[in-house]
Amino acid sequence: MTTAQILSRARQEKRKVLTEIEAKSILGEAGITCTPTVLATSREKAVSVSEEFGYPVVLKVSSVDISHKSDAGGVKVGLKNRAEVEAAYDAIMTSCRAYAPGADIEGVSVQPMARPGTEVIMGMTRDKSFGPVLMFGLGGVFVEVLKDVAFRIVPIDGNDAAEMVDGIQGKKLLEGYRGKETADKARLQEMLVQLSTFVDATPGIEEIDMNPVFAYSDGAMVVDARIILSEE
């Protein structure tokens, strides 16, 4: 489905929160690389998709009513074979139904395990005064504890994106600190510009959260994504 079709369907269904699969599809259309993700509505489908991707894989609950998937027991990583996928599917369904009895659970999303990289976060929030504002920072615990992030008002250009990437206090972690893989800052900057272009051209989006994004020496990959629509 195209971005327009996804947004139209969500509006028709009177929901503001897109599924992870929908969010990644939209970001992919905007040129932002995401882990391939497929919906599985049964244990058998989860296994067949996993075998098409190749192990190891990740399973996550797919429900617009469960935003904190890990808290609900809705995420299983590093699954290495059919038996582990079958057990993970059952465990996710049992745990999430107990966590949120009234939630509409459409199944699980299946995606290949992404190679670990430097975790960063990208996103957009809509400010009442300034409109859409982009955010970039270190991901994982760094964004929660240190709040080491940079902001810019949409639209941005390449120079703005470079200032965002170089403007965080922890930028040394992007430069191969203590033997770690150097992050492809040029690609991170390009992704920020792509996000800005998409947001500027697409009204009706309240929030975009891309966390984590794994930054590599030769690119970057969005591992998880969330998009919230504005009120009509």
HUCOR-V695016 format. One record per backbone hydrogen bond with DSSP energy under -0.5 kcal/mol. CO is the residue of the C=O (numbers start at 1). NH is the residue of the N-H. E is the energy in kcal/mol with one decimal. If there is no record, write none. Layout:
CO_NH_E / CO_NH_E
This chain:
2_6_-2.5 / 3_7_-2.6 / 4_8_-2.3 / 5_9_-2.5 / 6_10_-2.3 / 7_11_-2.1 / 8_12_-2.4 / 9_13_-2.1 / 10_15_-2.4 / 11_14_-1.5 / 16_229_-3.4 / 19_23_-2.7 / 20_24_-2.7 / 21_25_-1.9 / 22_26_-2.3 / 23_27_-2.5 / 24_28_-2.6 / 25_29_-1.9 / 26_30_-1.3 / 27_32_-2.4 / 28_31_-1.5 / 31_33_-0.5 / 33_222_-2.5 / 36_112_-0.5 / 38_110_-2.9 / 40_108_-2.6 / 42_46_-2.1 / 43_47_-1.9 / 44_48_-2.4 / 45_49_-2.6 / 46_50_-2.0 / 47_51_-2.3 / 48_52_-1.5 / 49_53_-2.3 / 50_54_-2.8 / 56_113_-2.0 / 57_79_-2.4 / 58_111_-2.1 / 59_76_-2.9 / 60_109_-3.1 / 61_63_-0.7 / 62_106_-2.1 / 62_107_-0.7 / 63_66_-1.2 / 65_67_-0.6 / 67_69_-1.1 / 68_72_-1.3 / 69_74_-3.1 / 70_73_-1.7 / 74_61_-2.5 / 76_59_-2.7 / 79_56_-0.7 / 79_57_-1.7 / 81_85_-2.0 / 82_86_-2.7 / 83_87_-2.3 / 84_88_-2.3 / 85_89_-2.7 / 86_90_-2.0 / 87_91_-2.4 / 88_92_-2.7 / 89_93_-2.2 / 90_94_-2.4 / 91_95_-2.6 / 92_96_-2.7 / 93_97_-1.9 / 94_98_-1.5 / 95_99_-2.3 / 96_100_-2.6 / 100_103_-2.1 / 103_105_-0.9 / 104_106_-0.6 / 107_62_-2.6 / 108_40_-3.1 / 109_60_-2.0 / 110_38_-2.3 / 111_58_-3.2 / 118_215_-2.8 / 119_139_-2.9 / 120_213_-2.6 / 121_137_-2.0 / 122_210_-2.9 / 123_135_-2.4 / 124_208_-2.6 / 125_127_-0.8 / 125_133_-3.0 / 127_131_-2.1 / 131_127_-3.1 / 132_154_-2.4 / 133_125_-2.1 / 134_152_-1.7 / 135_123_-1.8 / 136_150_-3.1 / 137_121_-3.0 / 139_142_-1.3 / 140_143_-0.6 / 140_144_-1.0 / 141_145_-3.0 / 141_146_-0.5 / 142_146_-1.5 / 142_147_-1.3 / 142_148_-0.7 / 147_149_-1.5 / 148_138_-1.2 / 150_136_-2.1 / 152_134_-3.1 / 157_161_-2.3 / 158_162_-2.3 / 159_163_-2.1 / 160_164_-2.0 / 161_165_-2.4 / 162_166_-2.4 / 163_167_-0.8 / 165_168_-0.5 / 168_171_-1.2 / 170_173_-1.9 / 171_174_-1.6 / 172_175_-1.3 / 172_177_-0.7 / 173_176_-0.5 / 174_183_-2.4 / 176_179_-1.2 / 177_180_-1.5 / 181_176_-0.5 / 183_185_-1.7 / 184_188_-1.9 / 185_189_-2.5 / 186_190_-2.1 / 187_191_-2.5 / 188_192_-1.9 / 189_193_-2.0 / 190_194_-2.6 / 191_195_-2.5 / 192_196_-2.4 / 193_197_-2.7 / 194_198_-2.3 / 195_199_-2.7 / 196_200_-2.7 / 197_201_-1.4 / 198_202_-0.8 / 199_202_-0.8 / 201_203_-0.5 / 202_205_-0.5 / 204_206_-0.5 / 204_230_-2.6 / 206_126_-1.3 / 207_228_-2.7 / 208_124_-2.3 / 209_211_-0.6 / 209_226_-2.3 / 210_122_-2.0 / 212_223_-2.5 / 212_224_-1.1 / 213_120_-2.6 / 213_215_-0.7 / 214_221_-2.2 / 215_118_-2.0 / 216_184_-2.5 / 216_219_-0.8 / 219_184_-0.6 / 219_216_-3.0 / 221_214_-2.9 / 221_223_-0.6 / 222_35_-2.4 / 224_211_-1.1 / 226_209_-3.0 / 227_18_-2.5 / 228_206_-2.2 / 228_207_-2.1
